[in-house]
Amino acid sequence: MSTLNLPHNHHQETADYLENMPQTTEFQAASDVFKLLGDTSRIRIFWLLCHCEECVINISSIVEMSSPAVSHHLRLLKTSGLIVSRREGKEMYYKAADTPTAQLLHETIEQMIHLACPFRKEENHVEH
């Protein structure tokens, strides 16, 4: 392990952390998720799908967007692994993926806008 020489070494802890700092490419997954959720419509759709499974037509009605626009957002969310889908006959149904990333984002969104999820256990919810 090489020693990192900072121009101003004010705190040894900084150099210690930088020695173990992941490469820029390792931050790409987090960056991609933040870019994806940089759109209000996608956040609303994702939040909705954290609470229920729905079809495109109903999602379109709920978020007051056209079906093609909703389908575009759903495609991006699905490609990122934040939502999953299933087919029933001709209808596709979408819901949030049961992954640690999707759960963390759900909780983060709700904390940021001060919502209490009606489906989360009370002992896990932090009041603001």
Secondary structure, 3 states (H helix, E strand, C coil): CCCCCCCCCCCHHHHHHHHCCCCHHHHHHHHHHHHHCCCHHHHHHHHHHHHCCEEHHHHHHHHCCCHHHHHHHHHHHHHCCCEEEEEECCEEEEEECCCHHHHHHHHHHHHHCCCCCCCCCHHHCCCC
